[in-house]
Amino acid sequence: MKTFKKGGIHPPENKSTRDCPIVDMPIPGELRIMLSQCIGVPAKSIVKPGDKIECGQKIAEAAAFVSAPVHSPVNGSVKKIEPTRTPQGIWQESIVITTDSENPVTNPLPRTTDEIETLSPDDIINIVGDCGIVGLGGATFPTKVKLSIPKGKSAEYVLINGAECEPCLTCDDALMRQDAEKIVKGTLLIMKATGAKYGIIGIEENKPDAIKIMSSATDPYPGLKVVTLKKKYPQGGEKQLIYAITGRVVPAGALPIETKCIVDNVATAYAIYDAVYNRRPLTDRIVTVTGKGLSNPGNFRIKNGTSLDDIIKFAGGLPEDTGKIIAGGPMMGRAISSLEASATKGLSGLVILPESESLRKPTQPCIRCARCVSVCPMGLEPYLLMLQADVKKWDDMAANGVMNCLECGCCAYTCPSHRPLLDMIKLGKQELRKKK
C-alpha cells in the first residue's frame, strides 16, 4: 500500500455517515449566491435586481485569469445584490435569488456522443472555465487554470484524489460509490484536455466499497487505474498524493506540473463530466453534515447559496449542547460565526461539535518534545515558526519555509502543550502576503 514518507498522523476517523447515500436537499425559496467562490478574484455580477433568470444562467463573470464565473442553481428572479457574511463572518457581495416555486429547475439537453468525441482539448478547458468549475477538495482553485498547462511544461499523470483523509467527511466516498462511471469519464476528459497518458485514482484503504466500485469502472480503460493508499493524514494533500502514487517530489515553491502531474478531486472530475456531457455548470455539490447529536446526519446534494441554517435543519436541527460548527473537516476546516451564511462551491462539510469538545485546552510552555517536527509532512519546524511569529520575525519565518506549510494542522493536533502552532503560522503567512 502506498503513502507519503514524511510526517503525518492518524486521527480518529469518526466517519459515522460512511454508509449514508446521497440525498437531494429540497430547493429553498431563496438563495444567497456569494460572488467570491474560489481562490482568486471574486466574480463580477452581470445581473441586477428584478432580472428574471434561468437555471444554469451565468449571473457573475470571471473578473481575472484566476477567477471563476458563478451561475444560478434555479429558475427565479434577482431579489437584490447586497453584502452577506461568509461562514467566517467576513462581509462579501452576494446575489439574492428568489426561486420560481412552480418551475424551480430545468435541465439542458445533453451533448451527443458525436459532439463529445469531437471536442478538442481547448474546447474541454473552455467548457470547464465557462461552467465555473473549481477544485472541490477544499482549495477551490479555478480548474480551468489548473488544466491550462504553461508553455514548456507537459502532463504525464492525472491523479484523482479520492483519499478523503479528513476525519468526519464522507461526501467523496459517497460520490465514488454512487457515480463511479461519471467520475471515470470526467477523469478521461481531464486526460484528454491535458494530454496526460495515465490516470490514477488514489483511494485510502478505509473505503473498500469505493475501491471495488471504482476499480470496476476503470477496468475498460488501459491508461486508467485505482491505487489503494494507506490510511494516513494528510494523504489528500497534492504533494503528499503525488509522492505516494508516483514517488516524485514537488520542489519547494513549485507547482505539481513540475512533476508532470495534474491533481484533481473526485468531485471535481464528476463536475467536469457534468459540464461536458450534460452542459451543467457547477451549481450544487455533495456536503457531509455530521455530529454526535444530529438526528438526521448524512451526505446531501445542496444548491449553491443555501443557508447553513436550512442545511442543519434538514439534518435534524442544531443540538442543544452545540459548542461549535466547523465548515469543512475538523483538521483543516474553520469554525463558522453565523448560520445566516450560505453554502459555496468549496463547502465539503458541516461538523457539529458539542460544547465539551469545542473548548481549547490551556496553552502550556513548549517542552521541546519535537512532536510537531516529526509529524510535519513538509519537514518544517512548527515550534520555531511560532516563536518567530510571537516576535514578528516575518522574514525569518519566510527563510524557514513557512510558505510551504499546508496548514494541515498536524502540529497543533499532536502538541502535548496545546500550543496554537497553526494559528501563529497562519498569521506569519498572512503578514508575508501583505508584504508582496
C-alpha positions in Angstrom: 0.0 0.0 0.0 1.3 3.4 -0.9 1.7 6.5 1.2 3.8 9.6 1.6 7.1 9.3 3.6 7.5 12.4 5.7 5.3 13.1 8.8 1.6 12.6 9.0 -0.8 11.5 11.8 -3.6 9.0 12.4 -6.6 10.9 14.0 -9.8 9.0 14.7 -11.9 8.7 11.6 -15.3 9.5 13.1 -16.9 8.8 9.7 -20.3 8.0 11.1 -22.0 8.9 7.7 -19.9 6.5 5.6 -22.9 4.3 4.8 -25.3 7.2 4.1 -26.4 7.5 0.5 -26.6 10.9 -1.3 -29.9 12.6 -0.6 -31.1 15.7 -2.5 -32.0 18.5 -0.2 -35.2 20.4 -1.1 -34.6 23.6 -3.0 -35.0 26.6 -0.8 -37.3 29.5 -1.7 -34.4 31.9 -1.5 -30.7 31.5 -2.3 -27.7 33.8 -1.5 -25.0 33.3 -4.0 -21.6 34.6 -3.0 -19.5 36.3 -5.7 -16.4 35.0 -4.1 -16.5 31.3 -4.7 -12.8 30.5 -5.4 -9.2 31.3 -4.5 -8.6 34.4 -6.6 -10.5 37.4 -7.7 -14.3 37.4 -6.9 -16.6 37.2 -9.8 -18.3 40.3 -11.1 -22.1 40.4 -11.1 -23.8 40.7 -14.6 -27.4 40.8 -13.3 -29.5 43.4 -11.4 -32.4 43.4 -9.1 -35.7 42.5 -10.9 -34.0 40.4 -13.6 -35.6 37.1 -14.4 -33.0 34.3 -14.6 -32.9 30.7 -15.7 -31.4 27.6 -14.1 -27.7 27.4 -15.1 -27.6 31.0 -16.3 -24.3 32.9 -15.7 -25.0 35.6 -13.1 -21.4 36.7 -12.4 -18.5 36.5 -14.8 -14.8 35.8 -14.0 -13.0 39.0 -13.2 -9.4 37.9 -13.8 -7.4 34.9 -15.0 -7.5 33.3 -11.5 -11.3 33.7 -11.1 -14.4 31.7 -11.9 -17.9 32.6 -13.1 -21.0 31.9 -10.9 -24.3 30.5 -12.2 -27.9 30.4 -10.9 -28.9 27.0 -9.4 -32.6 27.7 -10.1 -35.1 29.5 -12.2 -36.2 32.6 -10.5 -35.5 36.3 -10.1 -32.9 38.5 -8.6 -34.3 40.0 -5.4 -31.3 42.1 -4.5 -27.5 42.4 -4.5 -26.0 43.0 -1.1 -23.2 42.2 1.3 -23.6 38.9 3.1 -21.5 37.3 5.8 -19.3 34.4 4.9 -19.2 31.4 7.3 -16.2 33.1 9.0 -18.1 36.4 9.4 -16.5 38.5 6.6 -18.8 40.7 4.6 -18.8 39.9 0.8 -21.1 40.8 -2.0 -23.8 38.3 -2.9 -26.8 37.9 -5.3 -30.1 37.0 -3.6 -32.3 34.9 -5.8 -36.0 34.1 -5.2 -36.8 30.7 -6.6 -39.6 30.1 -9.0 -41.8 27.8 -6.8 -43.7 26.4 -9.8 -40.7 25.7 -12.0 -37.6 25.7 -9.8 -35.1 23.9 -12.1 -34.8 23.0 -15.8 -32.1 20.8 -17.4 -30.4 21.5 -20.8 -30.2 18.9 -23.5 -27.1 16.7 -23.0 -24.3 16.7 -25.7 -24.5 13.8 -28.1 -21.7 11.2 -28.2 -20.5 12.6 -31.5 -20.4 16.1 -30.1 -18.3 14.9 -27.1 -15.9 12.9 -29.2 -15.2 15.9 -31.5 -14.3 18.2 -28.6 -10.7 19.4 -28.7 -8.5 19.8 -25.5 -9.1 23.6 -25.7 -12.9 23.0 -26.1 -12.9 21.0 -22.9 -10.8 23.5 -21.0 -13.1 26.4 -22.1 -16.2 24.4 -21.1 -14.7 23.8 -17.7 -14.0 27.6 -17.4 -17.4 28.7 -18.6 -19.1 26.3 -16.2 -17.3 27.8 -13.2 -15.7 24.6 -12.0 -13.2 25.0 -9.2 -11.3 22.4 -7.1 -13.9 20.7 -4.8 -11.4 19.2 -2.4 -11.3 22.4 -0.4 -8.8 24.7 -2.1 -11.3 26.0 -4.8 -8.6 26.8 -7.3 -10.1 27.5 -10.7 -9.9 24.3 -12.6 -9.5 26.0 -16.0 -6.3 27.5 -14.7 -5.0 24.1 -13.5 -5.8 22.5 -16.8 -4.1 25.3 -18.8 -0.6 23.9 -18.8 2.2 26.6 -19.2 4.3 26.5 -22.3 7.3 24.3 -22.0 5.5 22.0 -19.5 3.7 18.8 -20.0 1.5 16.4 -18.1 2.1 12.7 -17.8 -0.2 11.8 -15.0 -3.7 12.9 -13.9 -4.0 12.0 -10.3 -7.6 11.9 -8.9 -7.8 12.4 -5.2 -10.2 10.0 -3.6 -8.3 9.8 -0.3 -10.7 11.9 1.8 -8.3 11.6 4.7 -10.1 14.4 6.6 -11.9 13.0 9.7 -15.8 13.0 9.7 -16.2 13.8 5.9 -17.7 11.1 3.7 -19.0 13.1 0.7 -16.3 11.9 -1.7 -16.7 8.3 -0.5 -20.5 8.5 -1.2 -19.9 10.0 -4.6 -17.4 7.3 -5.6 -19.8 4.6 -4.6 -22.8 6.1 -6.4 -21.3 7.7 -9.5 -18.1 5.9 -10.3 -18.6 5.8 -14.1 -19.2 9.5 -14.2 -16.0 10.2 -12.2 -14.1 7.9 -14.6 -15.5 9.8 -17.7 -14.6 13.1 -16.0 -11.0 11.8 -15.5 -10.7 10.8 -19.1 -11.8 14.3 -20.1 -9.0 15.8 -17.9 -6.5 13.4 -19.5 -7.7 14.5 -23.0 -7.6 18.2 -22.0 -4.0 18.0 -20.6 -2.5 15.3 -22.9 -1.7 13.1 -20.0 -1.1 9.4 -20.8 -2.0 7.9 -17.4 -4.9 8.5 -15.0 -4.6 7.2 -11.4 -7.4 7.4 -8.8 -6.0 7.2 -5.2 -8.3 6.0 -2.5 -7.5 5.3 1.1 -7.8 1.7 2.4 -10.7 2.5 4.7 -13.1 2.8 1.7 -13.2 -0.8 0.5 -16.5 -0.4 -1.3 -15.4 2.7 -3.2 -12.1 0.9 -4.1 -14.1 -2.0 -5.5 -16.6 0.0 -7.4 -14.1 2.5 -8.8 -11.7 -0.3 -9.9 -14.6 -2.0 -11.8 -15.4 1.3 -13.5 -11.7 1.8 -14.6 -11.2 -1.8 -15.9 -12.3 -1.0 -19.5 -9.6 1.8 -19.8 -5.9 0.7 -20.1 -4.5 4.0 -19.1 -6.7 4.3 -16.0 -6.4 2.5 -12.7 -7.1 2.7 -9.0 -4.4 2.7 -6.4 -5.0 1.8 -2.7 -3.4 4.3 -0.3 -2.5 3.7 3.3 -4.8 5.5 5.8 -2.8 8.5 6.9 -3.5 12.2 7.3 -2.9 14.4 5.2 -2.8 11.8 2.4 -5.0 14.0 0.2 -2.5 16.9 0.0 -1.3 17.5 -3.5 2.3 17.0 -2.7 1.7 14.0 -0.5 -0.6 12.3 -3.1 2.0 12.9 -5.9 4.8 11.3 -3.8 2.6 8.4 -2.6 1.5 7.4 -6.1 4.5 8.4 -8.3 7.4 8.8 -5.9 8.0 12.2 -7.4 8.7 15.3 -5.2 7.3 18.7 -5.9 10.1 21.3 -5.4 9.6 23.9 -2.7 7.6 26.8 -4.0 6.8 24.9 -7.3 3.5 23.6 -8.7 2.6 20.0 -9.3 3.1 20.4 -13.0 6.9 20.4 -12.3 6.5 16.7 -11.7 4.3 16.3 -14.8 1.3 15.7 -12.6 -2.2 17.2 -12.5 -4.1 16.6 -9.3 -7.9 17.0 -9.0 -10.5 15.8 -6.6 -13.1 13.1 -7.4 -15.9 15.6 -7.1 -14.1 18.0 -9.5 -13.8 15.1 -12.0 -17.6 14.5 -11.6 -18.3 18.2 -12.1 -16.3 18.2 -15.3 -18.3 15.2 -16.6 -21.5 17.0 -15.8 -20.3 20.2 -17.5 -19.2 18.4 -20.7 -21.8 15.7 -21.0 -24.8 17.5 -19.6 -24.0 21.2 -20.2 -24.5 21.8 -16.4 -22.4 24.5 -14.7 -21.3 23.9 -11.1 -24.3 24.9 -9.1 -24.5 22.2 -6.4 -22.3 19.8 -4.6 -22.3 17.0 -2.0 -21.9 18.1 1.6 -21.4 15.9 4.6 -23.4 17.1 7.7 -22.4 15.2 10.8 -22.2 15.4 14.6 -23.0 13.2 17.6 -26.3 15.0 18.4 -27.8 15.2 14.9 -30.9 13.2 14.3 -30.5 13.1 10.5 -26.8 13.3 9.5 -25.8 12.4 6.0 -24.4 13.3 2.6 -26.6 15.8 1.0 -26.6 17.3 -2.5 -27.1 21.0 -1.8 -27.7 24.0 -4.1 -25.1 26.7 -4.0 -26.4 29.6 -1.9 -28.5 27.5 0.5 -28.3 29.0 4.0 -26.3 27.0 6.6 -29.3 27.2 8.9 -31.5 25.4 6.4 -28.9 22.7 5.9 -28.6 22.0 9.6 -32.4 22.0 10.0 -32.6 19.4 7.2 -30.1 17.3 9.1 -32.3 17.4 12.2 -31.7 20.8 13.7 -29.0 22.2 15.9 -28.4 20.0 19.1 -28.9 21.9 22.3 -25.4 21.2 23.5 -23.7 22.6 20.4 -20.5 24.4 21.1 -19.0 24.9 17.6 -19.9 24.3 14.0 -17.0 23.7 11.6 -17.2 24.4 7.8 -15.2 21.6 6.3 -13.5 18.9 8.3 -12.1 19.2 11.9 -8.5 19.3 10.8 -8.5 22.0 8.1 -12.0 23.4 8.4 -12.9 26.7 10.1 -15.5 27.5 12.8 -18.4 29.4 11.5 -19.7 32.6 13.1 -23.2 32.8 11.6 -25.8 30.3 10.4 -27.1 33.0 8.1 -24.1 32.4 5.8 -24.7 30.3 2.7 -23.2 27.3 1.1 -20.5 27.8 -1.5 -18.7 25.7 -4.0 -16.0 24.9 -1.5 -18.2 23.7 1.3 -17.4 20.0 1.8 -19.0 19.5 5.2 -20.5 20.9 8.4 -19.3 19.2 11.6 -21.4 19.9 14.7 -19.3 19.7 17.9 -20.8 19.5 21.4 -19.6 22.1 24.0 -17.5 19.5 25.7 -15.3 19.1 22.5 -15.3 22.7 21.5 -13.1 24.5 24.1 -9.4 24.8 23.7 -7.3 23.4 26.4 -5.0 25.9 28.2 -1.7 26.6 26.5 1.3 25.4 28.3 5.1 26.1 27.8 6.8 24.2 25.0 8.5 21.0 26.4 10.9 20.6 23.5 9.5 17.2 22.6 9.7 17.9 18.8 6.5 16.0 18.1 5.4 18.9 15.8 8.6 18.5 13.8 8.2 14.7 13.5 4.6 14.9 12.1 5.0 17.9 9.8 4.5 16.5 6.2 6.6 19.4 4.8 9.6 18.9 7.1 9.1 22.3 8.8 9.8 23.2 12.4 6.5 24.5 13.7 7.7 25.3 17.2 10.4 27.6 15.7 7.9 29.3 13.3 5.6 30.0 16.2 8.4 31.6 18.3 9.3 33.8 15.3 5.7 34.8 14.8 5.5 35.7 18.5 8.2 38.3 18.0 7.1 39.3 14.5 10.2 38.0 12.7 8.3 37.5 9.4 11.4 37.4 7.2 12.9 34.8 9.4 9.7 32.7 9.1 10.0 33.0 5.3 13.6 31.9 5.4 12.5 28.8 7.4 9.9 27.8 4.8 6.7 29.0 6.4 5.1 29.5 2.9 5.4 25.8 2.3 3.1 25.0 5.2 0.0 23.0 4.1 -2.0 24.3 7.1 -3.0 20.7 7.7 -2.9 21.1 11.5 -0.8 18.0 12.3 1.5 20.1 14.5 -1.3 21.6 16.7 -3.1 18.2 16.9 0.0 16.4 18.2 1.3 19.1 20.6 1.0 17.9 24.2 1.2 21.6 25.4 -1.8 22.6 23.3 0.2 25.5 21.8 -1.6 27.4 18.9 1.1 26.4 16.4 -1.0 26.6 13.3 -2.7 29.8 14.3 0.7 31.6 14.6 1.9 30.0 11.4 -1.2 31.3 9.5 -0.5 34.7 11.0 3.0 34.7 9.7 1.9 33.7 6.2 -0.8 36.4 6.2 1.8 39.0 7.1 4.2 37.9 4.4 1.5 38.0 1.8 0.8 41.6 2.8 4.4 42.5 2.1 4.3 41.3 -1.5 
